Amino acid sequence: MTKNGLIVIDMQQGFDDPRNGPRNNPACEDNVNALLERWRSSGQPVVLVRHDSKKQGSPLAPGQSGNDLKSGIDGPHDLFVTKTVNSAFYGTPDLDAWLKQEDINAITICGIMTNFCCETTARMGGNLGYDVTFVLDATATFDKTDMDGEVIPADQIARTTAANLNGEFATVRSTAAVLGS
């Protein structure tokens, strides 16, 4: 059986902060929990990742309740990575070294935010030679304002991320497709 590590990125309470603005995909948490349930029950490796922000006033800063993982996420896991940047591959402990040590060459990515930490981790994973699955409907992001002051809706950002990743750095799939396989 091929080992496929589920990497659950930044499913933290701080992303519920209204300062983040409008968010897409209200089903994200349910989909992540469904993936976790499958991985945990099948004995496949689970990696939980937490962003420890160094930014002043961030709800994701250590010591803030927003730094805590969302309910249901912090269960059994094989590795817990903390990071201060966008990629889980630049966290502690070293994700790449652990995956190699455990002979894991496939990873499945879910979490928050679609276009930042999830996308960056998927791109790096693809570049490092992992077979990456990106579960789009098990990620969420927020509206962003571009350099001209125009708001780009979160759903459009997520679709663009999926288009950029699919076939180049990862295979983009839905939760149902991943669980059905």
C-alpha positions as CSV (number, residue, x, y, z in Angstrom):
1,M,0.0,0.0,0.0
2,T,1.3,3.4,-1.0
3,K,1.6,5.8,1.9
4,N,-0.2,9.0,1.3
5,G,0.3,11.7,4.0
6,L,-2.7,14.0,4.6
7,I,-1.3,17.5,5.3
8,V,-3.9,19.6,7.2
9,I,-2.7,23.2,7.0
10,D,-3.5,26.1,9.4
11,M,-7.0,25.0,10.4
12,Q,-6.9,27.6,13.2
13,Q,-9.6,29.5,15.0
14,G,-7.9,32.8,14.1
15,F,-9.2,32.5,10.5
16,D,-12.8,33.0,11.9
17,D,-11.7,36.6,12.8
18,P,-14.0,39.0,10.9
19,R,-11.0,41.2,10.0
20,N,-10.2,38.5,7.3
21,G,-13.3,39.6,5.4
22,P,-15.6,37.5,3.3
23,R,-14.6,33.8,3.0
24,N,-15.6,31.1,0.5
25,N,-16.4,27.5,1.0
26,P,-18.4,27.1,4.2
27,A,-18.1,23.3,3.8
28,C,-14.3,23.4,4.2
29,E,-14.3,22.3,7.9
30,D,-16.7,19.4,7.2
31,N,-14.6,18.3,4.2
32,V,-11.3,18.5,6.2
33,N,-12.9,16.5,9.0
34,A,-14.1,13.8,6.5
35,L,-10.6,13.5,5.1
36,L,-9.2,13.3,8.6
37,E,-11.7,10.6,9.5
38,R,-10.7,8.5,6.5
39,W,-7.0,8.9,7.0
40,R,-7.1,8.2,10.7
41,S,-9.4,5.1,10.3
42,S,-7.2,3.7,7.5
43,G,-3.9,4.2,9.3
44,Q,-2.5,6.6,6.7
45,P,-0.2,9.3,8.0
46,V,-1.7,12.6,9.2
47,V,0.4,15.8,9.5
48,L,-1.1,18.8,11.3
49,V,0.4,22.2,10.5
50,R,-0.1,25.4,12.6
51,H,0.9,28.9,11.6
52,D,2.6,30.8,14.5
53,S,2.4,34.3,13.2
54,K,5.1,36.8,14.1
55,K,3.0,39.7,12.8
56,Q,2.0,42.2,15.6
57,G,-1.7,41.9,16.4
58,S,-2.3,38.7,14.4
59,P,-5.0,36.4,15.7
60,L,-2.6,33.5,14.7
61,A,0.1,34.6,17.1
62,P,1.2,32.1,19.7
63,G,-0.6,32.7,23.0
64,Q,-3.8,33.9,21.3
65,S,-6.9,31.7,21.2
66,G,-6.8,32.2,17.4
67,N,-3.6,30.2,17.3
68,D,-5.5,27.1,18.4
69,L,-6.6,24.5,15.9
70,K,-10.3,24.4,15.2
71,S,-12.5,21.8,17.0
72,G,-12.1,18.3,15.6
73,I,-8.8,18.9,13.9
74,D,-6.4,18.3,16.8
75,G,-6.8,14.5,17.1
76,P,-4.4,11.7,16.4
77,H,-1.6,12.7,14.1
78,D,1.8,11.4,13.1
79,L,3.6,14.8,12.9
80,F,2.8,18.3,14.1
81,V,4.6,21.1,12.2
82,T,4.7,24.7,13.3
83,K,5.7,27.4,10.8
84,T,6.0,31.2,10.5
85,V,6.0,31.4,6.7
86,N,3.6,30.1,3.9
87,S,5.1,26.7,3.2
88,A,4.7,23.7,5.6
89,F,8.1,22.6,4.1
90,Y,9.7,25.5,6.0
91,G,8.5,24.5,9.4
92,T,9.7,22.7,12.5
93,P,10.2,19.8,12.4
94,D,11.4,19.4,8.8
95,L,8.4,18.0,6.8
96,D,10.5,16.9,3.8
97,A,13.0,15.0,6.0
98,W,10.1,13.3,7.9
99,L,8.2,12.3,4.7
100,K,11.4,10.8,3.3
101,Q,12.2,9.0,6.6
102,E,8.7,7.5,6.5
103,D,8.9,6.6,2.8
104,I,5.9,8.8,2.0
105,N,6.0,10.0,-1.6
106,A,2.4,11.1,-2.0
107,I,0.7,13.9,-0.1
108,T,-2.8,15.2,0.0
109,I,-3.2,18.9,1.0
110,C,-6.2,20.7,2.6
111,G,-6.7,23.6,4.9
112,I,-6.6,27.4,5.0
113,M,-5.8,29.5,3.0
114,T,-6.2,28.1,-0.5
115,N,-4.0,30.6,-2.2
116,F,-1.3,31.1,0.4
117,C,-0.1,28.3,2.7
118,C,-2.0,25.5,0.9
119,E,-0.9,26.5,-2.6
120,T,2.7,27.3,-1.5
121,T,3.0,23.9,0.2
122,A,1.5,22.2,-2.9
123,R,4.0,24.0,-5.3
124,M,6.9,23.1,-3.1
125,G,5.7,19.5,-2.7
126,G,5.5,19.1,-6.5
127,N,8.9,20.7,-7.0
128,L,10.3,18.3,-4.4
129,G,9.0,15.3,-6.3
130,Y,5.9,14.3,-4.3
131,D,2.7,13.1,-5.9
132,V,0.5,16.0,-4.7
133,T,-3.3,15.9,-4.5
134,F,-4.9,19.3,-3.7
135,V,-8.4,18.9,-2.3
136,L,-9.9,22.2,-3.4
137,D,-13.2,22.0,-1.6
138,A,-11.3,21.1,1.6
139,T,-9.6,24.5,1.5
140,A,-10.9,28.0,2.0
141,T,-9.8,31.6,1.3
142,F,-10.9,35.2,1.5
143,D,-11.7,38.0,-0.8
144,K,-8.6,40.0,-1.7
145,T,-8.2,43.5,-3.0
146,D,-5.8,43.9,-6.0
147,M,-3.4,46.7,-6.7
148,D,-6.1,48.7,-8.4
149,G,-8.4,48.5,-5.4
150,E,-10.7,46.0,-7.1
151,V,-12.0,43.1,-4.9
152,I,-11.4,39.6,-6.2
153,P,-14.0,37.2,-4.8
154,A,-12.6,34.3,-2.8
155,D,-14.3,31.8,-5.2
156,Q,-12.4,33.3,-8.1
157,I,-9.1,33.2,-6.2
158,A,-9.7,29.5,-5.4
159,R,-10.5,28.6,-9.0
160,T,-7.4,30.4,-10.2
161,T,-5.3,28.6,-7.6
162,A,-6.8,25.3,-8.9
163,A,-6.0,26.2,-12.5
164,N,-2.4,27.1,-11.6
165,L,-1.8,23.9,-9.7
166,N,-3.6,21.3,-11.7
167,G,-1.4,19.3,-14.0
168,E,1.7,21.3,-13.1
169,F,2.3,20.9,-9.3
170,A,-0.6,18.8,-8.2
171,T,-3.8,17.0,-9.2
172,V,-6.8,19.0,-8.0
173,R,-9.7,16.9,-6.8
174,S,-12.8,17.2,-4.7
175,T,-13.3,15.6,-1.3
176,A,-15.9,13.2,-2.8
177,A,-13.5,12.1,-5.5
178,V,-10.7,11.5,-2.9
179,L,-12.9,9.6,-0.5
180,G,-14.5,7.6,-3.4
181,S,-11.1,6.3,-4.5
